[in-house]
């Protein structure tokens, strides 16, 4: 489904050598159709840079990105939008605050289409009922607030809506950038359960970044750990199910120790 070949991103490339920062260093990765990949790593490890490169927020310094064999490394971000659904850490980023729940859903449905069978204004009860049935699954009371402006909703309600909007058109790949980090534990759990439901029911290829090791182990069928601009762990299947949090913590500590030794040496 998506393949990264020698993917590299260097920031401040034109600056002095001391200001140059290698965020990603010749990463190779292939994610197959239908895989649900969770990604962990400390700050600055390269995980978010990778997602931004895939989405088109950044252009790689070197290397290629292939989506179903199609090169997209130089494709503009807005042109890639039809292939990807993305949910950010900040609940405010995926919705339009001054528009209603219903209007936000219509925008999401129109995304990537030249026209829509849904008429603006939502006079069709069939259309309204369809969107109501979609938001009911979140059990957050959104079905009773379809005409309410999104800006007046709680962070959890807004993030749940963003998740639905990102997956409504069944994108080739769903990108989840720490999408529950800003939520309270109860709401975060609900959004993660719904994420798993949506991904599994639609067999949707998904990449989820998280800082929560427990969530990284619980969700998805493949786990990748980034450190120092590269992939240090890539496991799936039975090997992933047997992995414990203690194992991840031990690996994290070992990698931190290696990085500290490298920094002192430099």
CORVEN-V319117 format. One line per field, one symbol per residue. psi: psi as a letter, one per 40 degrees, with the letter a starting at -180 (. if undefined). Layout:
# CORVEN-V319117
psi=???
This chain:
# CORVEN-V319117
psi=dhhhhfhhhhifdeaiddehhhdhgfhhhhhiheihhhhiiihededddddddddedihidiiihhhfehhedehidddededihhhidheedeihdeiidddddddddeheidiiehhhdfdhdddddddddddddefeeddefdeihdeeiiddddddddddddedegidhhhhgfeedeiidddddddddddddddddefhhhhhhiehddddddiieihhhihfeihehhiiaddddehiddddddddddddddddddddd.
